C-alpha cells in the first residue's frame, strides 16, 4: 500500500495524496482525528520523534473494493533496545481509492525479562 511506504519514508506529500480530505483516524488510545490537516499534523509531529522508527508490512488482505486490513509491525528504540508493536489497520477507501477512514488496533511484545544478577 503506497500510503504505508510513504509513511515509513516520511514522504509527507505522498502521505497527503493518499488521504481523503475528510479522513477519519481512529487511534488505539482514543486519539482520533478528522480531516487531512489535523491527521497530517499529528503524523508529522509524532513519527520523526520516534527513535529508530521502522514500519514493516506483514500482510494486506482486501475485503471488497473499498476495505482492506493491513497487519504490520512498528519498531522504535526504547532504552537502547527495539520495542515492537504489532498492529492491524483497517482502511476504508473512498471512490478515488484514497483513505477515508483508518482504525488502528495494537499489541506490544512483552518487555524483555531482566537478566538475573
Backbone torsions as a table, in degrees:
resi	resn	phi	psi	omega
1	UNK	NA	123.5	-175.3
2	UNK	-56.4	-38.3	179.4
3	UNK	-56.7	-46.4	-177.0
4	UNK	-69.1	-36.6	175.0
5	UNK	-63.0	-42.8	178.7
6	UNK	-65.6	-40.1	178.7
7	UNK	-62.7	-46.1	179.6
8	UNK	-61.3	-36.5	-179.9
9	UNK	-85.3	-4.8	-175.6
10	UNK	55.0	42.7	177.0
11	UNK	-91.0	83.2	-170.4
12	UNK	-62.1	-38.4	176.0
13	UNK	-61.2	-39.1	179.0
14	UNK	-71.8	-37.3	174.4
15	UNK	-58.3	-49.7	-178.6
16	UNK	-59.7	-40.2	-179.9
17	UNK	-65.7	-20.5	-179.5
18	UNK	-84.4	-9.6	-172.2
19	UNK	-105.1	141.9	169.3
20	UNK	-68.8	149.9	179.6
21	UNK	-58.9	-28.9	-178.6
22	UNK	-107.2	33.6	179.3
23	UNK	-48.3	138.7	172.5
24	UNK	-117.0	122.1	176.7
25	UNK	-109.4	124.6	177.7
26	UNK	-109.3	102.7	-174.9
27	UNK	-82.0	161.8	-176.0
28	UNK	-71.3	-15.2	-177.8
29	UNK	-117.1	24.5	-176.5
30	UNK	76.6	11.9	180.0
31	UNK	-88.4	81.4	-175.5
32	UNK	-97.1	149.9	177.6
33	UNK	-139.0	147.7	175.7
34	UNK	-128.2	130.8	178.3
35	UNK	97.6	145.2	-176.9
36	UNK	-60.1	-44.9	-176.1
37	UNK	-60.1	-47.7	-179.0
38	UNK	-65.9	-42.1	-178.4
39	UNK	-67.7	-45.6	178.8
40	UNK	-62.5	-39.8	178.2
41	UNK	-60.0	-42.2	177.6
42	UNK	-60.6	-49.2	-178.7
43	UNK	-62.4	-44.3	-177.0
44	UNK	-65.2	-31.3	179.5
45	UNK	-89.2	-19.9	-176.2
46	UNK	-91.0	-56.4	-170.2
47	UNK	-62.8	-45.4	-180.0
48	UNK	-61.9	-22.5	179.8
49	UNK	-86.6	0.5	-179.4
50	UNK	-92.7	110.6	-176.8
51	UNK	-65.3	133.6	177.6
52	UNK	66.5	26.0	-176.0
53	UNK	-57.8	133.3	176.3
54	UNK	-145.8	141.3	178.2
55	UNK	-126.3	123.3	178.9
56	UNK	-124.3	124.4	178.7
57	UNK	-88.2	127.4	178.8
58	UNK	-96.3	-40.2	-176.2
59	UNK	-159.1	142.0	173.2
60	UNK	-121.3	126.6	179.4
61	UNK	-123.5	120.0	177.3
62	UNK	-86.8	140.3	178.7
63	UNK	-128.7	77.2	-175.5
64	UNK	89.4	-180.0	-173.8
65	UNK	-73.4	-19.4	-173.1
66	UNK	-125.8	18.9	178.8
67	UNK	-144.4	138.6	173.1
68	UNK	-146.4	156.5	178.2
69	UNK	-115.6	133.6	179.6
70	UNK	-124.5	122.2	174.0
71	UNK	-97.0	128.0	-176.3
72	UNK	-147.8	171.5	174.9
73	UNK	-127.3	133.1	170.2
74	UNK	-111.7	135.0	-178.9
75	UNK	-123.4	135.7	171.3
76	UNK	-132.7	164.8	178.3
77	UNK	-98.7	125.6	178.4
78	UNK	-127.1	121.6	-179.4
79	UNK	50.8	42.8	175.6
80	UNK	80.7	-1.0	-178.4
81	UNK	-123.2	148.9	178.1
82	UNK	-71.4	137.4	172.7
83	UNK	-117.1	122.1	-175.9
84	UNK	-104.7	131.9	174.4
85	UNK	-116.4	121.8	177.0
86	UNK	-88.8	136.1	-176.0
87	UNK	-136.2	153.7	167.5
88	UNK	-125.1	122.6	177.7
89	UNK	-108.6	134.9	177.3
90	UNK	-109.2	117.0	-178.0
91	UNK	-107.2	131.1	168.1
92	UNK	-110.3	131.3	-175.4
93	UNK	-107.8	151.1	175.8
94	UNK	-87.4	-176.3	-177.3
95	UNK	-62.5	-23.6	178.7
96	UNK	-92.9	8.9	179.6
97	UNK	66.6	25.3	170.7
98	UNK	-92.7	157.8	-176.9
99	UNK	-74.7	117.1	178.2
100	UNK	-94.0	-30.9	178.8
101	UNK	-152.6	143.1	173.4
102	UNK	-136.0	130.6	175.5
103	UNK	-116.2	136.4	-172.5
104	UNK	-118.8	128.1	178.7
105	UNK	-123.7	133.9	-173.6
106	UNK	-130.6	159.9	170.7
107	UNK	-148.5	125.6	178.6
108	UNK	-93.7	145.4	171.1
109	UNK	-65.2	148.6	176.5
110	UNK	-64.2	150.8	177.5
111	UNK	-64.8	144.5	178.1
112	UNK	-60.9	142.2	179.4
113	UNK	-67.2	141.3	177.1
114	UNK	-67.3	140.6	179.4
115	UNK	-73.5	141.7	-179.9
116	UNK	-65.1	147.3	-179.1
117	UNK	-96.1	NA	NA
